């Protein structure tokens, strides 16, 4: 996961490193002709009438679309924009440009990898969370927490204390899950839960916090739903058991009983 591409603001002409959500190969491009800026007329008029006016005071909304440099798919996005500046040479000449703060992407880029082993229910909830990342960061953190609940259901982790039929909370269920899956460090899921809990209580969190959740979740999903490591361990176990290459397991023919 490349955090920087999900944290930065973009310009009206830029080759982003955001991966196309359709072909999962190309990068999303922003072309100026595909972006429409809509000024905050009342606010901008008041700003321009001020004696100390600076271009950076101007505010806009924007809408437009990315274009994939591989499959040419067009992805609608929108948000707010303002004017920023940079120095373009040693003489400190200033260049002004529009900066885009993305607040909505119709089909969002995947923030973490979704492999084919991940159940469809989790996949769809992940995609929903990717969209929320741009719209409402606290709701996004909550959605990731819900993914943990869904995973516990899919793994049939008990919901109740059997003797009292008392509902178990997510923390209890994660502890049960960890006992059944000792190869996965239990602190991974618990850390995701704490971030989700914090967001649930209307406390302000930021994109960095949610990207922490995604990084932890990506690790856990690879550990649980990636069969490559299990297959490698299976190969090693087979070789160690016979103490010879797998192709030599049938080196000696079986005895034929008459």
N, C-alpha and C positions, 0 to 999 in steps of 0.2 A: 504494500500500500504506500503510494507516494502522497504523503500528507500535504505537501506544499500546494499541489494543484487544487486541493479542496479548500484551501485557506486564503488563497490570493484573490485579488480583484483583477478583472481583465479589461482590455481596451477594445475599442470598436473595430480594430483590425489586428487580429492576433491568431497565431497558430497555437492552440492550447495543447496540453498533453492529456486532456480528458479523453478517455477511450469511448468509442461509439458503442451505445447500448444495443445496437442491432447486429453489427458484424463482429463486435468484440475484438477488432483488430486495428481499424483505422482510428485516427485522431480527429477531434471536432475542431473545425476552423470557424473563426468569426470574421466575416467580411462586412466592411462598413456599409455597403449597399443593402445588406440584409438586416440592418438595425434601424429602428425608428425611435428617435428621442422625442419625448413629450414634456415640454417645460412646465414647471410649477408657476403659472403665469403671475398669480397674485404675489407670491413670495419673491419671485425673481424681479418683478417690477419694483417692489419695495427695496430690495437689495441694490438695484441699479440706481435708485434715487438717493442712496446714502452717499455722503461725501467721501467716505473711506472705502468705497466699493472696490472689491477685488473679484476677478472672474471666478475664483474658487467658491464664491458664495452662491453661484447659480446651481439650482437643483433641477433634476429631470427624472422622469420615469422612462423606461425603455421596454420595447418588445422586439422580438426578432427570431432568427433561427440560426443554429449551428449548421454546418454542412460537413459530413464525414469525408475525409480525403481518400477513403478507400472504396466505400459502397455508395457514396453520394447521398446517403440518407439525410433528410432535413429534420432537425430536432428543435421544436419551439422552446424558447426560454424568455424570461422577463425579469425585471427588477428595478432598481433605482440607479441613477447615475449623477455624477458631479464632475466638475472640471478640476484637474490637477495639473501640475507643471513639473518640468525637469530641466536641468541645465544640459545643453547640447554640445558645449565646447569649453575650452579653457577660458574664453572671455566671459563665461557665465551667461551666454545668451539663453533666454528662456523659451521653451516650447510648451504650449498648452495642449492637453489632450483630454478626451472623455474617458472616465473610469467607470466600469460597470460592476455593480454589486449584485450578483445573481441571487434572486429570491424565489425563483420557480424554474424547474426544468420539466417539461412534459413527460419525456422518457429519460430518466436520469442515468448518468454513467454509473457503472458498478463501482462502489467504493472498496469492496473487497471481492475476492474471487469466489464464484459460485461453481463448484464442480458438479459433475453429473451424478455423484453419489448422494448429494444433499436432497432430502425429500422435497417434493413439490410444495408442500404447505410452508416449509421454512423458506424456500426460494422466493415464493410470492410475498411473504412477510418481509423478507430482506429488501426486495425491490420497493415495497411500500415505504420502508424506512429510508431508502436512498432518496426518495422524493421529499420526505419530511425533513431531511438534512438541510435542504435549501429553504424550506418554508418556516419550520418551527423546530428549533434545535432541542427543546425540552421534550416535545412530542416524539422526536426521533429517538431520544434516549429511552423514553418509555416503551417505544415499539421494540427496541432491542431487548429490553427486560422481558417483554411479552414473548419474544422468541425463546427465551430460556424456559418460560412456563410451557410453551408448546413442545419444546424438546423433552421436557420431563414427561409430558403426556405421551409423546410418541415412543418413549422408552418405557412407558407403563410404570413409572415411579409412583409409588403409593401416594394418595392424596389425603388419607385420613389415618389417624391413630386407630388401629384396629379395635382396641378394647373399648374406646369411648366414642368412636366415630367423630372425633374432633378433627377439624380441617387443619392440615399441615400447611405452614407457610412456605414460600419459595426457598428460604434459607434451609429449612429442614429437609426439603426434597433434594436440594443440591447436595447436602451432606450424604443422603442415602445414595444418590447417583454416584458420588465420588468413591464411596465404599465399593460399589460394583464396577467402577472403572478406575482402578488405582494408578494406571499409567498416565492419567490426566491430572495435573496438579490442581487440587480443589480450589486454590486461591484464584484461579483464572475466572471461573464463573461467579464467584463471590464478589470479585472486583467489579464485574459488569453490573451485578445486582446493586451494589452501593451507588454507582453512578446513576442508575435508573431510579433508585429510591430518592436520591437527592433532587432529581428533576421532578419527581412526582409531588414533592412538597413545595412546588412553586419557587424553589431556589434557583437563582440564575446560574446556568452553566454555559460554557462556550463550546465552539466547534472542536477545540483541542481535546476537551473532555470526552466528547462523543467519538472522536477519532481514536482515543484510548480504548473505548468500548469496542469499536470495530476491530482494532488490532488484536485485542484479547479474544474476541469472538472468532476472528479468522483463524487464529492459532487453534482454538478448541475445535472448530469445525473440521480443520484438516486432520487433527488427531483422531476425531471420531469417525469421519466419513471418507477418509482417504485410505484405500486398501493397499496402496503401493508399499507402505512400510510393513504392513502385516504380511504381504507376499514375500518381501525380502527376508523377514524374520523366519517365515516358514521354510524358505530355501535354506537358510543357514542351519536351522534345526534339523532338516532332513540330511544335510551333508555331515553335520556333527554326529548324528545318530549312527550313520553307517561308516563314518570316517573315510569316505571316498567320494569322488565326484558323482553327481546324480545319474550321469549316463552309465555308471558302473554298478548301479544297484542290482542289476540282474546279471552280474558277471558270471555267477555260477548257476547252471541250469537247475531247475527244481527236479527233485527225484520223482520218478514215475512209479507209482504204486500199482502193482498188478493184482 
